[in-house]
């Protein structure tokens, strides 16, 4: 396969004629290039008027290759043919190099060009490209390619160093200016084949498109270091090639180099993958007019009041800092009040603002800043934040961000992680790219206040007051979204029906005296049962029971380490069973009114059968009659309907999955994250249950 490389352009703030004089000093051999053993002139031809001079040389190179490989190849040196074409009238020097050794096995082309800078005729512009095709090399094709790439990268650095060295030597000789070539008069015509060399010799490629490409299509090496960071020669080559490809083929606005570079980094500089992903993203940006989102996006007042996120100064590396008080945000309330599209638009606006702030900080701090830091306050986090429609919306948001904003997150600091965090992490982590997960640092309780905590990443003067700092943070405190701001019942019903058709939730009817029950068989302790349900009609009483004996069921559907069977409309608990003897209540009874929802989890203590039960509120079920109270009975008398309706979702997380997620999390933080002992599940057997309006 042919590999192509393109280096960033180099600008010399010296005239073309002076650069040519410095370049010519390297022949016939140069002590500054140890691998350049010698060179001999094969042919030399000059035009009749002296404007054009073409010299071919045979160059001897001592390649830095293993001795074993040299023995197998039977050579100590390699030979290259270098053709230099100097056009004094146009003030250009074109260098073409092709390998003579092993030409039937390896084809190496290099192309270099010195020319006048397009914006300043007293400066010189240098560009360089190469291609390599290793067809066969005694079974060492991979090694041969690596050696060639290493040599090419070395030439790039050495070329600049040698020019600068010889410029200083010329200055010592008192040569600071060389006049431009002028057309001789007819009586001063120089005979053909005059021998007066003034030429170049550098590197490789047969790329003809470079000759017709505008200098504006290239990137200057100083610009790359200043605005894009330290890149290897091959990474620089990949960036320039992709940028040039976009300019030649893409119709529409060309993204900035920093944005192109993010896609290359995300694909480990795989040109084809980066090109495909970038093209898909550009199509997405055009379709949704993303380039204008910062000017056109009008944040709904609801987001301004209840969305608990915002930008807050910078971290110690100069990265923009975004703070999200997730535990204080009513995610379900926002979802009930706003559409998923609005929330996605909000996240896109945040990312676009982040890109803009990165550009500004690059100029302010004088170094490339391409990503930002995100700080998430998890205090108050519970299962209501993983409401299933919210989780589905989160999945879509993650897909949008990872597809269109790769490598924009530099670090994610999660503070005050509650004990329920491992359960939530097990649900969310599969949705997040592995490279992104490695940037997560998680702190439980007040661990972020000690050494290795927040002060290592954020200057103390910028630490928000709610995290123990002195800096005021202008971010809404959140709170529950008023139910009066929810969308209409008709709109919510349409969404609920859509959820049902997509099989995210199941629906169930509950009648007086006939609770709806689900049996979950747990085969290993410390598994986690999670639930999420909405009360669409009526009031319900929710209980969880455990029993070592299982009722007789028609069939079982095995799921992971557990088997889950739902059987609605009739009781699973035997009427003859006695509470406290045959089965036990493992969760405090939970009463949910019409329009409310509940999310929670239970970490199982023992294997056996667990039964989730929803019963008509006010009408005691046979199995739970002892749990009724006078208020429930009175309430039931006031209800004209004898039917309740719920939408529910339940899932079982096996113990190994939870422990695996924590092991993965701890390995991702590489010791920098201080996870409290309380965040592990080895000693947990607690439950978390929440009602949200």
C-alpha positions as CSV (number, residue, x, y, z in Angstrom):
1,X,0.0,0.0,0.0
2,X,1.3,3.5,-0.9
3,X,1.8,5.7,2.1
4,X,1.8,9.4,1.5
5,X,3.2,12.1,3.8
6,X,3.1,15.9,3.7
7,X,5.1,18.2,6.0
8,X,4.0,21.6,7.1
9,X,5.4,24.5,5.1
10,X,8.5,26.3,6.5
11,X,9.0,30.1,6.1
12,X,12.5,31.6,6.0
13,X,12.6,35.3,6.5
14,X,15.4,35.6,4.1
15,X,15.5,36.2,0.3
16,X,15.3,33.2,-2.1
17,X,18.8,33.9,-3.4
18,X,20.4,33.9,0.1
19,X,18.6,30.6,0.9
20,X,19.9,29.1,-2.3
21,X,23.5,30.1,-1.4
22,X,23.0,28.5,2.1
23,X,21.4,25.4,0.6
24,X,24.3,24.9,-1.9
25,X,26.9,24.7,0.8
26,X,25.8,21.1,1.8
27,X,27.3,19.6,-1.3
28,X,29.1,17.4,-2.1
29,X,28.6,16.2,1.5
30,X,27.6,17.8,4.8
31,X,29.1,17.1,8.2
32,X,25.8,18.1,9.8
33,X,24.1,15.1,8.1
34,X,26.0,12.0,9.3
35,X,24.0,9.7,7.1
36,X,24.8,11.7,4.0
37,X,28.0,9.9,3.0
38,X,28.7,11.6,-0.3
39,X,27.2,12.8,-3.6
40,X,28.5,12.9,-7.2
41,X,27.1,15.0,-10.1
42,X,25.7,12.7,-12.9
43,X,24.6,15.4,-15.2
44,X,24.3,19.2,-15.3
45,X,22.4,21.2,-17.9
46,X,21.8,25.0,-18.1
47,X,19.5,26.8,-20.4
48,X,21.1,29.1,-23.0
49,X,20.1,32.3,-21.1
50,X,21.2,30.8,-17.8
51,X,17.8,31.1,-16.2
52,X,17.3,27.4,-15.7
53,X,19.8,24.9,-14.2
54,X,19.2,21.2,-13.9
55,X,21.6,19.0,-11.9
56,X,21.3,15.3,-11.2
57,X,23.3,13.7,-8.4
58,X,23.8,10.2,-7.1
59,X,23.7,10.4,-3.3
60,X,25.1,7.8,-0.9
61,X,23.1,7.4,2.3
62,X,24.0,5.3,5.4
63,X,20.6,4.3,6.7
64,X,20.3,3.6,10.4
65,X,19.1,0.0,10.1
66,X,19.9,-3.1,12.1
67,X,23.1,-4.9,11.1
68,X,21.1,-8.1,10.5
69,X,18.9,-6.4,8.0
70,X,21.9,-4.9,6.2
71,X,23.5,-8.3,5.9
72,X,20.3,-9.9,4.5
73,X,20.0,-7.1,2.0
74,X,23.7,-7.3,1.2
75,X,24.4,-3.6,1.4
76,X,26.0,-1.1,3.7
77,X,24.7,2.0,1.9
78,X,21.7,3.0,-0.1
79,X,21.7,5.1,-3.3
80,X,19.3,7.8,-4.3
81,X,19.0,9.9,-7.5
82,X,18.4,13.5,-6.8
83,X,17.2,15.9,-9.5
84,X,17.4,19.6,-8.7
85,X,15.7,22.2,-11.1
86,X,16.6,25.8,-10.4
87,X,14.6,28.5,-12.1
88,X,16.3,31.8,-11.4
89,X,13.7,33.8,-13.4
90,X,10.8,32.3,-11.4
91,X,12.9,32.1,-8.3
92,X,12.0,28.4,-7.6
93,X,14.0,25.3,-6.8
94,X,12.3,21.9,-7.2
95,X,13.9,18.8,-5.7
96,X,12.9,15.3,-6.7
97,X,14.4,12.2,-5.2
98,X,13.9,8.6,-6.0
99,X,15.6,5.5,-4.6
100,X,18.0,3.6,-6.9
101,X,18.7,0.8,-4.4
102,X,16.0,-2.0,-4.2
103,X,13.9,0.0,-6.7
104,X,12.1,-3.3,-7.6
105,X,11.1,-3.9,-4.0
106,X,10.6,-0.4,-2.6
107,X,9.5,2.8,-4.4
108,X,10.3,6.0,-2.6
109,X,9.6,9.4,-4.0
110,X,10.3,12.8,-2.4
111,X,9.4,16.2,-3.6
112,X,10.6,19.5,-2.2
113,X,10.2,23.1,-3.4
114,X,11.7,26.4,-2.4
115,X,9.8,29.5,-3.7
116,X,9.1,33.1,-3.0
117,X,6.6,33.6,-0.1
118,X,3.3,34.7,-1.6
119,X,2.9,37.6,0.8
120,X,6.5,38.8,1.1
121,X,8.9,38.6,-1.8
122,X,11.9,38.9,0.5
123,X,10.9,35.7,2.3
124,X,11.3,32.1,1.1
125,X,8.7,29.4,1.2
126,X,9.6,25.7,1.6
127,X,7.2,22.7,1.2
128,X,7.9,19.0,1.2
129,X,5.9,15.8,0.4
130,X,6.7,12.1,0.1
131,X,5.3,8.7,-0.8
132,X,6.5,5.2,0.0
133,X,5.4,1.9,-1.4
134,X,7.1,-1.2,0.2
135,X,6.2,-4.1,-2.2
136,X,8.5,-6.7,-0.7
137,X,11.7,-6.7,1.4
138,X,12.8,-10.1,2.4
139,X,9.9,-10.5,4.9
140,X,10.9,-7.3,6.7
141,X,8.4,-5.0,5.0
142,X,7.2,-3.5,8.3
143,X,10.7,-2.8,9.5
144,X,11.7,-1.3,6.2
145,X,8.7,1.1,6.3
146,X,9.5,2.2,9.9
147,X,13.1,2.9,8.9
148,X,12.0,4.9,5.9
149,X,9.5,6.9,8.0
150,X,12.1,7.6,10.7
151,X,14.6,8.8,8.0
152,X,12.0,11.1,6.5
153,X,11.1,12.6,9.9
154,X,14.8,13.1,10.6
155,X,15.3,14.9,7.2
156,X,12.5,17.3,8.0
157,X,14.2,18.5,11.2
158,X,17.7,18.4,9.8
159,X,16.8,20.4,6.7
160,X,15.8,23.5,8.7
161,X,18.8,23.1,11.0
162,X,21.3,23.0,8.1
163,X,19.8,26.0,6.4
164,X,20.0,28.1,9.6
165,X,23.6,26.9,10.2
166,X,24.8,27.9,6.7
167,X,22.9,31.2,6.9
168,X,25.0,32.1,10.0
169,X,28.2,30.9,8.1
170,X,27.4,33.2,5.2
171,X,26.8,36.1,7.7
172,X,30.2,35.4,9.2
173,X,31.6,35.7,5.7
174,X,29.9,39.1,5.4
175,X,27.3,37.8,2.9
176,X,23.9,39.2,3.9
177,X,22.5,40.0,0.5
178,X,22.7,38.3,-2.9
179,X,21.2,40.2,-5.9
180,X,18.4,38.7,-8.0
181,X,19.2,37.1,-11.3
182,X,18.6,39.3,-14.3
183,X,18.2,38.5,-18.0
184,X,21.5,38.8,-19.8
185,X,21.7,40.9,-22.9
186,X,21.9,39.0,-26.3
187,X,25.7,39.5,-26.4
188,X,26.0,38.0,-22.9
189,X,24.3,34.7,-23.7
190,X,25.8,31.9,-21.7
191,X,26.7,28.8,-23.8
192,X,24.7,25.6,-22.9
193,X,25.9,23.1,-20.4
194,X,27.7,25.7,-18.3
195,X,28.8,24.4,-15.0
196,X,28.0,26.6,-12.1
197,X,25.9,24.7,-9.5
198,X,23.6,26.5,-7.0
199,X,21.1,23.9,-6.0
200,X,19.1,21.9,-3.4
201,X,18.9,18.4,-2.2
202,X,16.3,17.3,0.4
203,X,13.6,14.8,0.2
204,X,10.8,12.9,-1.6
205,X,7.5,12.5,-3.6
206,X,5.9,12.4,-7.0
207,X,2.8,14.4,-6.0
208,X,1.9,16.5,-9.0
209,X,-1.0,18.2,-7.3
210,X,1.4,20.1,-5.1
211,X,2.6,22.1,-8.1
212,X,-0.9,23.5,-8.8
213,X,-1.9,24.0,-5.2
214,X,-2.0,27.5,-3.8
215,X,0.4,28.2,-0.9
216,X,-2.6,29.1,1.2
217,X,-3.5,25.4,1.2
218,X,-0.5,24.6,3.4
219,X,0.1,25.1,7.1
220,X,3.2,26.8,8.4
221,X,5.3,24.8,10.9
222,X,5.4,27.7,13.4
223,X,1.6,28.1,13.1
224,X,1.1,24.4,13.9
225,X,3.3,24.6,17.1
226,X,1.6,27.8,18.2
227,X,-2.0,26.9,17.7
228,X,-2.2,23.1,17.3
229,X,0.5,21.8,19.6
230,X,3.4,19.4,19.2
231,X,2.7,16.9,16.4
232,X,5.0,14.3,14.9
233,X,5.9,14.8,11.2
234,X,3.5,12.0,10.3
235,X,0.7,13.6,12.3
236,X,1.4,17.0,10.6
237,X,1.3,15.2,7.3
238,X,-2.0,13.6,8.0
239,X,-3.5,17.0,9.1
240,X,-2.3,18.8,6.0
241,X,-3.5,16.0,3.7
242,X,-7.0,16.0,5.2
243,X,-7.2,19.8,5.1
244,X,-6.1,19.8,1.5
245,X,-8.6,17.1,0.6
246,X,-11.4,19.2,2.2
247,X,-10.5,22.2,0.2
248,X,-10.5,20.2,-3.0
249,X,-13.7,18.2,-2.5
250,X,-15.9,19.8,0.2
251,X,-18.6,22.2,-0.8
252,X,-19.3,24.6,2.0
253,X,-17.6,26.0,4.9
254,X,-14.2,24.4,5.7
255,X,-13.7,23.7,9.4
256,X,-10.9,25.2,11.3
257,X,-7.6,23.3,11.7
258,X,-8.2,22.7,15.4
259,X,-11.5,21.0,14.6
260,X,-10.0,18.8,11.9
261,X,-7.3,17.8,14.3
262,X,-9.8,16.6,16.9
263,X,-11.2,14.0,14.4
264,X,-7.6,12.8,13.6
265,X,-6.8,12.4,17.3
266,X,-10.0,10.6,17.9
267,X,-9.1,8.0,15.2
268,X,-5.5,7.8,16.2
269,X,-4.6,9.7,13.0
270,X,-6.2,7.1,10.7
271,X,-6.8,9.3,7.6
272,X,-9.7,7.3,6.1
273,X,-11.6,7.0,9.4
274,X,-11.1,10.6,10.3
275,X,-12.2,11.8,6.8
276,X,-15.4,9.7,6.9
277,X,-16.3,10.9,10.4
278,X,-15.6,14.5,9.6
279,X,-17.6,14.4,6.5
280,X,-20.6,13.0,8.4
281,X,-20.2,15.7,11.0
282,X,-20.0,18.4,8.4
283,X,-23.2,17.1,6.9
284,X,-24.9,17.2,10.3
285,X,-23.7,20.7,11.0
286,X,-25.1,22.0,7.7
287,X,-28.4,20.2,8.2
288,X,-29.0,21.7,11.6
289,X,-27.3,25.0,11.0
290,X,-24.9,24.4,13.9
291,X,-22.5,27.2,12.7
292,X,-25.2,29.7,13.7
293,X,-26.4,28.2,16.9
294,X,-24.6,30.7,19.2
295,X,-26.3,33.6,17.4
296,X,-29.7,32.1,16.8
297,X,-30.3,29.8,19.9
298,X,-32.7,31.4,22.3
299,X,-32.5,29.6,25.7
300,X,-35.9,29.0,27.0
301,X,-36.6,30.7,30.4
302,X,-37.1,27.3,31.9
303,X,-33.5,26.4,31.1
304,X,-32.2,29.6,32.5
305,X,-34.0,29.0,35.8
306,X,-33.6,25.3,36.3
307,X,-30.7,24.1,34.2
308,X,-27.8,23.9,36.7
309,X,-24.8,24.3,34.3
310,X,-22.6,27.1,33.1
311,X,-19.0,28.3,32.3
312,X,-16.8,29.3,35.2
313,X,-13.2,30.7,34.6
314,X,-10.5,28.2,33.6
315,X,-8.5,25.4,35.2
316,X,-4.8,25.5,35.9
317,X,-3.9,24.4,32.3
318,X,-5.9,27.3,30.8
319,X,-8.8,25.1,29.7
320,X,-12.3,26.6,30.0
321,X,-14.1,25.2,33.0
322,X,-17.7,24.1,32.8
323,X,-19.6,23.3,36.0
324,X,-22.8,21.1,36.2
325,X,-24.6,20.7,39.5
326,X,-26.3,17.5,38.3
327,X,-27.5,16.5,41.8
328,X,-29.5,19.7,42.0
329,X,-31.1,19.4,38.6
330,X,-34.6,18.0,38.1
331,X,-33.8,16.0,35.0
332,X,-37.2,14.4,34.8
333,X,-38.9,17.8,35.3
334,X,-36.9,19.3,32.5
335,X,-37.8,16.3,30.3
336,X,-41.5,16.6,31.2
337,X,-41.4,20.4,30.4
338,X,-39.1,20.5,27.4
339,X,-38.7,18.2,24.4
340,X,-35.7,16.1,23.8
341,X,-34.8,18.3,20.8
342,X,-34.5,21.4,23.0
343,X,-32.2,19.6,25.4
344,X,-30.0,18.3,22.5
345,X,-29.9,21.9,21.2
346,X,-28.8,23.1,24.6
347,X,-25.9,20.6,24.7
348,X,-24.8,21.6,21.1
349,X,-24.8,25.2,22.2
350,X,-22.6,24.4,25.2
351,X,-20.1,22.5,23.0
352,X,-20.0,25.3,20.4
353,X,-19.4,27.8,23.2
354,X,-16.6,25.6,24.5
355,X,-14.9,25.6,21.1
356,X,-15.1,29.4,21.0
357,X,-13.6,29.7,24.5
358,X,-10.8,27.3,23.6
359,X,-9.9,29.6,20.6
360,X,-9.9,32.6,22.9
361,X,-7.8,30.9,25.6
362,X,-5.3,29.8,22.9
363,X,-4.6,33.5,22.2
364,X,-4.7,34.6,25.8
365,X,-2.4,31.9,27.2
366,X,-0.1,31.7,24.2
367,X,-0.4,27.9,23.9
368,X,-2.7,25.5,22.1
369,X,-5.9,24.8,24.1
370,X,-8.2,22.4,22.3
371,X,-10.4,21.0,25.1
372,X,-12.1,22.0,28.3
373,X,-12.5,20.7,31.8
374,X,-15.9,19.7,33.2
375,X,-16.7,19.6,36.9
376,X,-19.9,17.8,38.0
377,X,-21.3,18.1,41.5
378,X,-23.1,14.8,42.3
379,X,-24.5,15.8,45.7
380,X,-28.1,14.9,45.7
381,X,-27.8,12.4,42.9
382,X,-30.2,9.5,43.0
383,X,-32.1,7.1,40.7
384,X,-34.6,9.8,39.5
385,X,-31.7,11.2,37.5
386,X,-31.7,7.9,35.5
387,X,-35.4,8.1,34.6
388,X,-35.6,5.9,31.6
389,X,-36.8,8.5,29.0
390,X,-34.0,10.6,30.4
391,X,-31.5,7.8,30.0
392,X,-32.7,7.4,26.4
393,X,-32.2,11.2,25.8
394,X,-28.8,10.9,27.5
395,X,-27.8,8.2,25.0
396,X,-28.8,10.4,22.1
397,X,-26.8,13.3,23.5
398,X,-23.7,11.2,24.0
399,X,-24.0,10.0,20.4
400,X,-24.3,13.5,19.1
401,X,-21.4,14.8,21.2
402,X,-19.0,11.9,20.4
403,X,-19.8,12.0,16.7
404,X,-19.4,15.7,16.3
405,X,-17.2,17.0,19.2
406,X,-14.5,14.3,19.6
407,X,-11.5,15.1,21.9
408,X,-13.1,18.2,23.3
409,X,-13.2,16.9,26.9
410,X,-9.9,17.2,28.6
411,X,-10.9,16.1,32.1
412,X,-14.1,15.3,33.9
413,X,-14.1,15.8,37.7
414,X,-17.0,14.2,39.5
415,X,-17.3,15.3,43.1
416,X,-19.4,14.1,46.1
417,X,-20.3,10.8,44.5
418,X,-23.0,9.1,46.6
419,X,-23.2,5.5,47.6
420,X,-25.6,4.9,44.7
421,X,-23.0,6.0,42.2
422,X,-21.7,2.5,41.3
423,X,-25.2,1.5,40.3
424,X,-25.7,4.5,38.1
425,X,-22.2,4.1,36.7
426,X,-23.0,0.5,35.6
427,X,-26.0,1.8,33.7
428,X,-24.3,4.8,32.0
429,X,-20.7,3.7,31.4
430,X,-21.4,1.4,28.5
431,X,-22.7,4.4,26.6
432,X,-19.4,6.3,27.0
433,X,-16.4,5.9,24.7
434,X,-13.4,4.1,26.5
435,X,-11.0,6.9,25.7
436,X,-13.4,9.4,27.3
437,X,-13.9,7.2,30.4
438,X,-10.1,7.4,31.0
439,X,-10.5,11.2,31.6
440,X,-12.9,10.7,34.5
441,X,-11.8,11.4,38.1
442,X,-14.3,10.5,40.8
443,X,-14.3,11.7,44.4
444,X,-16.7,10.6,47.1
445,X,-17.8,12.7,50.1
446,X,-15.2,15.4,50.8
447,X,-12.2,13.5,49.3
448,X,-11.8,16.2,46.7
449,X,-10.6,18.7,49.4
450,X,-7.4,16.8,50.2
451,X,-4.1,16.4,48.4
452,X,-4.6,15.2,44.8
453,X,-8.0,16.7,44.9
454,X,-9.6,19.8,43.3
455,X,-6.7,22.2,44.0
456,X,-4.4,20.1,41.8
457,X,-6.6,21.1,38.8
458,X,-8.3,24.4,39.6
459,X,-6.7,27.4,41.2
460,X,-8.0,28.0,44.7
461,X,-9.3,31.5,43.8
462,X,-11.6,29.9,41.2
463,X,-13.1,27.1,43.4
464,X,-16.8,27.8,43.7
465,X,-18.2,28.7,47.1
466,X,-20.5,25.7,47.3
467,X,-17.3,23.5,47.1
468,X,-15.6,25.3,49.9
469,X,-13.9,28.0,47.8
470,X,-14.2,31.8,47.9
471,X,-15.3,32.3,44.3
472,X,-19.0,33.1,43.6
473,X,-20.4,30.9,40.9
474,X,-23.2,32.4,38.8
475,X,-25.0,29.1,38.1
476,X,-28.7,28.4,38.9
477,X,-29.2,26.2,42.0
478,X,-31.9,24.3,40.2
479,X,-34.7,22.6,42.3
480,X,-37.9,20.9,41.2
481,X,-39.5,22.2,38.1
482,X,-43.1,23.2,39.0
483,X,-45.6,20.8,37.6
484,X,-47.5,23.7,36.2
485,X,-44.7,24.1,33.6
486,X,-45.0,20.5,32.4
487,X,-46.2,20.0,28.9
488,X,-49.9,19.3,28.3
489,X,-51.4,15.9,29.1
490,X,-52.0,15.4,25.3
491,X,-48.3,16.0,24.5
492,X,-47.1,13.7,27.3
493,X,-49.6,11.0,26.3
494,X,-48.2,11.0,22.8
495,X,-44.7,10.7,24.2
496,X,-45.8,7.9,26.6
497,X,-47.4,6.0,23.8
498,X,-44.2,6.4,21.8
499,X,-42.2,5.0,24.7
500,X,-44.6,2.0,24.8
501,X,-44.3,1.3,21.1
502,X,-40.5,1.4,21.5
503,X,-40.7,-1.2,24.3
504,X,-38.9,0.9,26.8
505,X,-41.8,0.6,29.3
506,X,-44.5,-1.9,29.9
507,X,-48.0,-0.9,31.0
508,X,-50.1,-2.6,33.6
509,X,-53.6,-2.2,35.0
510,X,-54.2,-2.6,38.7
511,X,-57.6,-3.4,40.1
512,X,-59.0,-3.5,43.6
513,X,-58.0,-6.7,45.3
514,X,-55.8,-7.8,42.4
515,X,-52.3,-6.3,42.7
516,X,-49.9,-6.4,39.8
517,X,-46.7,-8.4,40.7
518,X,-43.4,-9.3,39.1
519,X,-41.2,-12.1,40.2
520,X,-37.5,-11.8,40.1
521,X,-35.3,-14.8,40.9
522,X,-31.8,-13.8,42.2
523,X,-29.1,-16.4,41.9
524,X,-26.3,-14.4,43.6
525,X,-26.3,-11.9,46.5
526,X,-25.4,-8.3,46.1
527,X,-27.2,-8.0,42.8
528,X,-29.1,-4.8,42.2
529,X,-32.8,-4.6,41.3
530,X,-33.7,-1.2,39.8
531,X,-37.2,0.1,39.0
532,X,-38.8,3.1,37.4
533,X,-42.5,3.6,37.1
534,X,-45.1,6.3,36.4
535,X,-48.6,6.4,37.8
536,X,-50.8,7.3,34.9
537,X,-54.1,6.8,36.7
538,X,-55.2,6.4,40.3
539,X,-53.0,6.0,43.4
540,X,-50.8,2.9,44.0
541,X,-48.9,1.3,46.9
542,X,-45.5,-0.2,46.0
543,X,-43.8,-3.0,48.0
544,X,-40.9,-5.4,47.5
545,X,-40.9,-8.7,49.2
546,X,-38.4,-11.6,49.5
547,X,-39.1,-15.3,49.8
548,X,-37.0,-18.4,49.7
549,X,-40.0,-20.2,48.1
550,X,-41.1,-19.4,44.6
551,X,-44.7,-19.5,43.4
552,X,-45.6,-21.9,40.6
553,X,-45.3,-20.1,37.3
554,X,-46.0,-21.2,33.7
555,X,-42.5,-20.2,32.3
556,X,-39.3,-18.4,33.0
557,X,-37.2,-16.0,30.9
558,X,-33.6,-16.1,32.0
559,X,-31.8,-12.7,32.1
560,X,-28.2,-12.6,33.1
561,X,-27.6,-13.9,36.6
562,X,-31.3,-13.6,37.3
563,X,-34.6,-14.9,35.9
564,X,-37.4,-12.4,35.6
565,X,-41.0,-13.4,35.1
566,X,-43.9,-11.0,35.2
567,X,-47.4,-12.2,35.8
568,X,-50.0,-9.4,36.1
569,X,-53.6,-9.4,37.0
570,X,-53.4,-12.0,39.7
571,X,-51.4,-12.5,42.8
572,X,-48.1,-14.4,42.9
573,X,-47.9,-14.4,46.7
574,X,-49.9,-17.4,48.0
575,X,-52.8,-16.3,50.1
576,X,-51.9,-18.8,52.8
577,X,-48.4,-17.3,53.2
578,X,-47.8,-15.4,56.4
579,X,-45.8,-12.1,56.3
580,X,-42.7,-12.5,58.5
581,X,-42.7,-16.2,58.1
582,X,-43.1,-17.3,54.5
583,X,-42.0,-14.0,53.0
584,X,-40.6,-10.6,54.3
585,X,-40.9,-7.0,53.3
586,X,-37.5,-5.7,52.2
587,X,-38.5,-2.2,51.3
588,X,-40.5,0.4,53.1
589,X,-44.0,0.8,51.5
590,X,-44.1,3.6,49.0
591,X,-47.3,5.4,48.2
592,X,-47.5,7.1,44.8
593,X,-50.3,9.5,43.7
594,X,-51.6,9.9,40.2
595,X,-49.1,11.8,38.0
596,X,-46.1,11.0,40.2
597,X,-43.2,8.7,39.4
598,X,-40.7,6.7,41.4
599,X,-37.2,5.4,40.7
600,X,-35.1,3.3,43.0
601,X,-32.9,0.4,43.5
602,X,-32.4,-2.4,46.0
603,X,-29.2,-4.2,46.6
604,X,-30.1,-7.8,47.5
605,X,-28.8,-9.4,50.7
606,X,-29.7,-13.0,49.8
607,X,-30.4,-15.1,46.7
608,X,-34.0,-16.2,46.3
609,X,-37.3,-14.8,45.0
610,X,-38.1,-11.1,45.0
611,X,-41.6,-9.8,44.2
612,X,-42.3,-6.3,43.1
613,X,-45.9,-5.5,43.9
614,X,-48.2,-2.6,42.9
615,X,-51.5,-2.6,44.6
616,X,-54.6,-0.3,44.4
617,X,-54.1,2.3,47.0
618,X,-56.8,2.1,49.7
619,X,-57.8,-1.5,48.8
620,X,-55.6,-3.9,50.8
621,X,-54.4,-6.9,48.8
622,X,-54.6,-10.3,50.4
623,X,-50.9,-10.6,50.8
624,X,-50.4,-7.2,52.3
625,X,-53.6,-6.5,54.2
626,X,-51.6,-5.9,57.4
627,X,-50.0,-3.0,55.7
628,X,-53.2,-1.0,55.2
629,X,-54.1,2.0,57.3
630,X,-57.3,4.0,58.0
631,X,-56.2,6.8,55.6
632,X,-55.9,4.3,52.7
633,X,-59.3,3.0,53.3
634,X,-60.9,6.5,53.5
635,X,-59.0,7.4,50.3
636,X,-60.3,4.4,48.5
637,X,-63.9,5.3,49.3
638,X,-63.4,8.7,47.6
639,X,-62.1,7.1,44.4
640,X,-64.9,6.5,41.8
641,X,-62.7,4.2,39.7
642,X,-61.6,0.8,40.8
643,X,-58.6,0.7,38.3
644,X,-55.1,2.2,38.3
645,X,-52.7,2.3,35.5
646,X,-48.9,2.4,35.6
647,X,-46.0,2.4,33.1
648,X,-42.9,0.6,34.5
649,X,-39.4,-0.6,33.7
650,X,-37.3,-2.9,35.8
651,X,-33.8,-4.2,35.4
652,X,-31.4,-6.5,37.3
653,X,-27.7,-5.7,37.5
654,X,-25.6,-8.7,38.4
655,X,-23.1,-8.3,41.2
656,X,-20.2,-9.0,38.8
657,X,-21.3,-6.1,36.6
658,X,-21.4,-3.7,39.4
659,X,-18.1,-4.7,40.8
660,X,-16.7,-4.7,37.3
661,X,-17.8,-1.2,36.7
662,X,-16.1,-0.1,39.9
663,X,-12.9,-1.9,39.0
664,X,-13.0,-0.3,35.6
665,X,-13.6,3.1,37.2
666,X,-10.7,2.8,39.6
667,X,-8.4,1.7,36.9
668,X,-9.4,4.6,34.7
669,X,-8.5,7.1,37.3
670,X,-5.1,5.5,37.7
671,X,-4.9,6.4,41.4
672,X,-5.7,10.0,41.0
673,X,-9.3,9.6,41.9
674,X,-10.0,9.0,45.6
675,X,-13.1,6.8,45.8
676,X,-14.4,6.5,49.3
677,X,-14.8,3.0,50.7
678,X,-18.5,3.9,50.9
679,X,-18.8,3.9,47.2
680,X,-18.0,0.2,46.9
681,X,-20.8,-2.4,47.1
682,X,-19.0,-5.1,49.0
683,X,-20.5,-4.0,52.3
684,X,-23.7,-2.5,51.0
685,X,-27.2,-3.8,51.3
686,X,-29.1,-0.6,51.3
687,X,-31.8,0.7,49.0
688,X,-32.4,4.0,47.3
689,X,-35.9,5.1,46.3
690,X,-37.2,8.4,45.2
691,X,-40.4,10.1,44.2
692,X,-40.2,12.9,41.7
693,X,-43.1,15.0,40.7
